[in-house]
Amino acid sequence: MTGPSFDNIYNLSSQQLEDLEKAEDAMLRADLGTAENILNNMLSEEPDCIPALNNLAHLMGRHFSDFSKAVELYNKVLELEPDNSWARDARRRYQRYIGRD
């Protein structure tokens, strides 16, 4: 039996998919520095990679409590994809912590 399938709507390469999985696994293991490095490396190669931006924003907000950086990253996601409701909701949550709407 295979795992769940999903639509690769961002046309990520197999390397990008593998890197995202590694970053998410690192976050689950609380190996936050590794996750951050993987995501930053992905963004250095492809600065508009929405899944990497979303994951890094989540890491910054939830795990590092860097709410300003999380909002900045979610803003970039929303510039690229204005209808991304997940990013919009997460950005709103972190904006409360820094006092901006």
C-alpha positions in Angstrom: 0.0 0.0 0.0 1.3 3.4 -0.8 1.0 6.6 1.2 -1.5 9.3 0.5 -1.2 11.1 -2.8 -1.5 14.8 -3.3 -1.5 17.2 -6.2 1.9 18.8 -6.8 0.3 22.2 -7.6 3.5 24.1 -7.3 5.4 21.7 -9.7 8.1 21.0 -7.2 11.0 19.0 -8.3 11.7 15.6 -6.6 14.6 17.3 -4.8 12.3 20.0 -3.5 9.8 17.5 -2.3 12.5 15.5 -0.6 13.9 18.6 1.1 10.5 19.7 2.3 10.0 16.3 3.8 13.3 16.4 5.5 12.6 19.9 6.9 9.2 18.8 8.2 10.7 15.7 9.7 13.3 17.8 11.4 10.6 20.1 12.9 8.8 17.0 14.2 12.0 15.9 15.9 12.6 19.4 17.3 15.8 19.7 15.2 14.8 23.2 14.4 18.2 24.4 13.2 18.3 21.7 10.6 14.8 22.5 9.5 15.7 26.2 9.2 18.9 25.4 7.2 17.1 23.2 4.8 14.3 25.7 4.1 16.8 28.6 3.8 18.8 26.6 1.3 15.7 25.8 -0.7 14.8 29.5 -0.8 18.3 30.5 -1.8 17.8 28.4 -4.9 14.1 29.3 -5.5 13.1 32.5 -3.5 9.5 32.2 -4.5 8.9 28.6 -3.4 5.6 28.9 -1.6 5.8 25.6 0.4 9.3 26.5 1.7 8.1 30.1 2.6 5.1 28.7 4.4 7.1 26.2 6.3 9.8 28.7 7.2 7.1 31.2 8.4 5.5 28.5 10.5 8.9 27.6 12.0 9.7 31.3 12.8 6.3 31.9 14.4 5.6 28.7 16.2 9.0 27.4 17.2 11.2 30.5 17.3 8.6 33.1 18.4 10.0 35.4 15.8 6.6 36.8 14.9 7.9 39.7 12.8 9.8 37.3 10.6 6.8 35.0 10.3 4.6 37.9 9.2 7.2 39.0 6.7 7.4 35.6 5.2 3.6 35.2 5.1 3.4 38.6 3.4 5.7 37.3 0.7 3.5 34.2 0.3 0.5 36.4 -0.1 2.2 38.6 -2.7 2.8 35.5 -4.7 -0.5 33.9 -4.0 -3.1 36.4 -2.7 -5.8 33.7 -2.3 -3.7 31.6 0.1 -6.2 31.6 3.1 -3.9 29.4 5.2 -1.1 32.0 5.0 -3.5 34.9 5.5 -4.9 33.3 8.7 -1.5 32.4 10.1 -0.3 35.9 9.3 -3.2 37.4 11.2 -2.5 35.2 14.2 1.1 36.4 14.4 0.3 40.0 13.7 -1.6 40.1 17.0 1.6 39.4 18.8 3.4 42.3 17.2 0.5 44.7 17.3 -0.1 45.2 13.5 -3.1 44.4 11.3 
